[in-house]
Structure formats: C-alpha cells, structure tokens
Amino acid sequence: MTAPHGFSEADIRTLRAHGIALFAGRVIFDAQPPMAEDAIAAVQAHCAGPLPPALLALWRQTAGGRLDYHLSLEVDTSEGPRIEAVAWCELFYDGSRFYRDLQGWIENEQEQAWEAAEDAGEEWNGKLAYLPIGGFEYCDRIYAVTSPGAPDDGGVLAWKMGLPPAWAPALTEDAVTTFAPSLPAAFARLALHDDPLAPGDGYRAGSELLAYLDTCRGNGLPAPLADALLAHYRRALIDWRALLQAGTLPAHPYALRIALCHAVEQDDAALLRHIHASGARLDGLVAGGSNALQHARFLQKTSAIAALEGWI
C-alpha cells in the first residue's frame, strides 16, 4: 500500500530503520523510536489542557529528532514588526543530551513559571499552558499551546531570544508569536529557500540532511529510496525563480522576500530590475525591521543600493 506521501509501508519501515520519519509533508532525521504511552501520560500531567492530537500522532511515530528547513516568521516588537528566522532544528525527546532534552525543558519552564508567579505575588497551579517541543539550543523554542479556552489553544508558538542592544539592528528583545493553528500547519511553514542540490559554497538548509543521507547510503539505504526521499524533501522549496519567470512573484509575499534578499545579498542589480519590472512592491520588510534598500545599505551592497534608491 502507498500512502499520500508516495512511499509504501515497506519504504517507511526501511526509512525508519535508518532513523528517518515523515510527518505532515516534512522529513525528520535522526528520528527516535515512538514515545511510550506512559511517557506521553507523564507529559500530559504537566499540561493545563489536553495535548493536541497531532502532537500525539507525532510522538506515537517518533519521540523526536532533527529538522533541516528554514522558518521565517513575522513578529511584533516594541519597535514594530520584523521578519525573523527562527531555528527549529530539533524536536525534543526524553533521554537526549544537552539542549534537546524534553524533560529538561519542561523543568525549565516550570521553574520560570514558579518564579514569575512569585514575583507577581500569585500562586501557580503547576500546569503548563505552553509545552516546549523543539527549537535550537537556548535561543529559539517552539511550543505546543495547551491552554483551554485560549484563542490559540492547540496552536504552535515560537519564541526567539533577543540579543544585547549593541547587536542592533538584530533583534534586541525577546519575541513571541503563535504562527500556526496546529502542528501540521506549523510543519507546513518549514521551507527551503535554496535548492540543497544547487551548486554553491557554504552551509545552507539541507546540508545536514544530505550528509545524513550519505551515511545512510553507506549503511545500506537503497539509492532509489534515498533519491525519492530527497525529492520529497525538496517539495518544500520556495521556487521564487519559477514564480518570477511566470510573472506571478508579486502574488507570493514570502517568495518575494526571499528573492529580494537574494538579489540584495548578491548585489545583483539586474535581478532587482527584473523583480521591479514584474510589478512587485519593493518596500516591504525582507529581513529584521528592514526593507530591501535598508538591508542593502546595512550590507553595503552598492549596486543594489543604486538600483533600489530610485524605487523606494
């Protein structure tokens, strides 16, 4: 039998044997075994409301693992809206070392909740309305909302730590946003801004998964299945080049932001002219609190600055 994602049950078993799981259209690697029911019950006991059904479905497939995508979100700050990259590289799980430990993050949230209640002269009931389920080290975290009656109950929230003021124009205050109404919708926000198979130097999203797949191939993962998995992974690519060629880029704000960032960072005035000719607005935020021209000035991209100054 073949599932909607195109892999047979035998394929899924083979991938799981190599530490790879599929969930909501995205690839989890270094995937752990399913979470035991008693461990799920123990986590539920810490929460203010029921665990979202999709989170239960994920944990009954894999207790956690790694992700290799971009997550770009608009967040509100005291100085206005910003576009921020949130690193959702890890799915926490019990028994992990260092920053991936689920129970460790639950205890951290409990300590902070107790301290906040004490500082406010209030009592806390010991139940978490926001359950940490993933993120990256200590600076970016993803939470499942378990707050009965709250507008975002069952949704997924992102928290990003601000840097010291001297790091401006980087984010200099903590930012929080509920960015998806459910876990599958949150996974759908995970994207690839560049094709991991395209020529290029340096790290990009996909580098870690490609290295993991190379190891799996060496350990017996059939090449056709590895190739099919990679094709499935690349479906998350935001292909702004194809949209620009088709003349539809202005209708896709996320893709437009990626295109403008690429053009500015490559100091590509010709590409900026092409984007401008498509009818796209160029004055929206593309990175942090900056539009394309402000981003170009910060990076000192002279060709991009010269092109954009006539349009913004």
Steps between C-alpha positions, in 0.01 A plus 500: 500500500622851415417793730417857379867595527584242235695252712387144558477345844815303419676827407395657830632202695831519315530874562418453869772238525738777392362758742278688253132583553243696300246728664265757348696512175839558662803281571626423851843341521691354791144404594451331836271201570136579580431648843360248746142556615604538864751769397226682307275478806778646715532799267121542491499522879709818479263678257209735561292335229499197271800440277409583139402187302763569233775515764383163631510365144856629459622354828339165424707498182823645638589651838717763332789563262643766273362734232689684225282781365455876519230655715444871431236679708362848548518602865381812680742697715494829688656661192258346252475181295806307392582199281702254705655162427410253774723195528275195537771240460410261782200309628559447871487151647561332836849367554665740259817671606549874527244728333260241357380354829120521524477447874779751557310768307178419684683548831646827372152628412368395840777686681434816299125476561552461874735799508264717294206415728708571809616835364138591428383389844282232347465124524569276202301179458802307372355445153669619179290686243794489257688174456852524352534247219795619290730780394874559501723506806387772742422782254198376298212286626178356362203434728173310471222708653297304759290780645127414509286795397790700354455617138820320399435176693632208295723732299876531476699791643855615426726684746826666395753646739608859445866598488664779703423854373850536356403239237240725336359488233467134603206409723575651842195386698335162543227438241202266517239409240242226453569423136281199422162367620624140514817293486448392136451867406821584685689230309359646177679827584836320489653586163813493290618837369765344275524170316734284710622333180587825320869588463630729770743534784436514871229375729135509395184329616526143376871459567448294815231280347717434191790396723267275701369338181855437380565310823174307457596401146828370634303299756276335244218743423405421137600779265155525328330541838756762608439688174122482549537633852712789376239582234234500773716728715553747213124550466542757780705721265364852449581531130495878462691476171218305337245746640700793365527335159125436499426861597322399820765589760309811625216273614731300729631725781718234664668411171540869420686557828737215421560633148573852623735375772685290244529790256626737769746256653639416156506873413310405184354818348381317189292263710357792694399663171330176395310482830401867471377446144277217622292757686606386845504744789853550628432688822389210721709349776753242381733447799460612859337844498653595165366528149717410200669841481575512873632145483726594207634803685576294809687244288666777294385351169567795270336372180185400686490836679529690172217299343266511799541871578305581187203283602462522879 
